[in-house]
């Protein structure tokens, strides 16, 4: 009987863990203080406090924004973080080989554009179908660091934000 109770306890623990991992991604509405416009973003924050957002802007660009967790840390100027989805995709550029947009506390990448309800983007496809994304980045003081995010649940949240009728083509 003890073995059966242990199996049930482990199964319940796995179910709760799976739900908490899946619930990591959520849809949030962010309001621009300048013009009061609202943008929906697919958002996650990892255990270390770093955040990742995916959103569709007003020119139909799909963007990903990686943000640091501490105000005292600053990203190195003119150095885009590298991101890797699982062990496949490794990149530090936006589409068309454009550099990222970087501020002291965040970097943003253009993943693709919506054209006729289709986004041709291997990067976005990897983000919504992968398991983990890892960012490696250099700080202003020259130190290198990395952090990772679970991608479980990213597809549901991202499609809610960019449009459920959008086709993502690698």
C-alpha positions in Angstrom: 0.0 0.0 0.0 2.9 2.4 0.7 4.3 2.0 -2.8 0.9 2.7 -4.3 0.5 5.9 -2.1 4.0 7.0 -3.2 3.1 6.5 -6.8 -0.1 8.6 -6.4 1.9 11.3 -4.6 4.5 11.4 -7.3 1.9 11.5 -10.0 0.1 14.4 -8.3 3.4 16.2 -7.8 4.2 15.8 -11.5 0.8 17.1 -12.5 1.1 20.2 -10.3 4.7 20.8 -11.6 3.5 20.4 -15.2 0.7 22.9 -14.6 3.0 25.4 -13.0 5.5 25.2 -15.8 2.7 25.5 -18.4 1.3 28.5 -16.5 4.6 30.4 -16.7 3.5 32.1 -20.0 0.7 34.6 -19.8 -0.9 37.3 -21.9 -0.6 40.8 -20.5 -1.8 44.2 -21.7 0.9 46.9 -21.5 -0.1 50.6 -21.8 2.2 53.1 -23.4 2.5 56.1 -21.1 3.1 58.4 -24.1 -0.1 57.8 -26.1 -2.1 55.5 -23.8 -2.2 52.8 -26.5 -2.4 49.2 -25.3 -0.3 46.3 -26.6 -0.9 42.7 -25.7 2.3 40.7 -25.0 3.0 37.1 -24.3 5.1 37.3 -21.1 7.2 35.1 -18.9 9.5 35.6 -16.1 12.0 33.0 -15.0 13.0 32.0 -11.5 15.9 34.5 -11.5 13.6 37.4 -12.4 14.6 37.9 -16.1 11.7 38.4 -18.5 10.9 37.6 -22.1 8.0 39.2 -24.1 6.7 38.4 -27.5 4.4 40.9 -29.2 3.0 42.2 -32.5 3.7 45.9 -33.1 1.7 48.5 -35.1 3.6 47.7 -38.4 2.9 43.9 -38.0 6.4 43.1 -36.9 6.6 40.2 -34.4 9.2 41.2 -31.7 10.9 39.4 -28.8 12.2 41.5 -25.9 14.6 40.0 -23.3 15.0 42.1 -20.1 17.5 41.9 -17.3 16.4 41.3 -13.7 18.5 43.9 -11.9 18.6 47.6 -12.2 22.2 47.7 -11.3 23.3 45.5 -14.2 23.5 47.0 -17.7 24.0 45.3 -21.0 27.1 46.1 -22.9 26.7 48.7 -25.6 26.6 47.5 -29.2 26.5 43.8 -28.1 23.4 41.8 -28.9 22.7 38.9 -26.6 22.9 35.5 -28.2 19.8 33.3 -28.0 19.5 29.6 -28.5 16.3 27.5 -28.7 17.0 24.0 -27.4 20.2 22.9 -29.2 19.0 24.0 -32.6 18.7 27.7 -33.3 21.6 29.9 -32.2 21.4 33.6 -33.2 22.0 37.1 -32.1 20.4 39.0 -35.0 16.9 40.1 -36.1 15.5 39.0 -39.4 17.4 40.1 -42.5 20.6 40.0 -40.4 19.6 43.3 -38.8 21.1 43.9 -35.3 19.0 43.9 -32.2 17.8 47.0 -30.5 19.5 47.3 -27.1 19.0 49.6 -24.2 20.8 49.3 -20.8 18.2 46.8 -19.4 16.8 45.1 -22.4 17.4 43.8 -26.0 14.8 43.4 -28.7 14.8 41.3 -31.8 12.4 41.4 -34.8 11.4 37.8 -35.4 9.3 38.4 -38.6 6.5 40.3 -40.2 2.8 39.3 -40.7 2.0 39.3 -44.4 -1.3 37.9 -45.6 -1.8 36.1 -42.2 1.6 34.3 -42.5 4.8 34.9 -40.6 7.8 33.3 -42.4 10.2 32.9 -39.4 12.3 30.0 -38.3 13.0 32.0 -35.1 9.4 32.4 -34.2 8.6 28.8 -35.1 11.4 27.7 -32.8 10.1 29.9 -30.0 6.6 28.5 -30.1 7.6 24.9 -30.7 10.7 24.6 -28.6 11.3 23.6 -25.0 13.9 26.1 -23.7 15.5 29.3 -24.8 18.8 30.4 -23.4 20.2 34.0 -23.6 23.9 34.6 -23.3 24.9 38.2 -22.9 27.7 40.6 -22.0 27.3 43.2 -19.3 28.8 46.7 -19.3 31.5 45.6 -16.9 32.7 42.9 -19.4 31.2 39.9 -17.5 29.3 37.2 -19.5 26.2 35.7 -18.1 23.3 33.5 -19.3 19.7 32.7 -18.3 17.0 30.4 -19.6 13.3 30.4 -20.0 10.8 27.5 -20.4 8.9 27.7 -23.7 6.1 25.4 -22.5 2.9 27.4 -23.0 4.6 30.0 -25.2 2.7 28.9 -28.3 -0.8 29.4 -26.8 0.2 32.8 -25.4 2.0 34.0 -28.6 -0.8 33.0 -30.9 -3.3 34.8 -28.6 -1.1 38.0 -29.0 -0.3 37.8 -32.7 -3.6 36.4 -33.8 -5.0 32.9 -33.7 -5.5 32.8 -37.5 -1.8 33.5 -38.1 0.3 30.7 -39.7 3.9 30.5 -38.6 6.0 29.1 -41.4 9.7 28.1 -40.8 
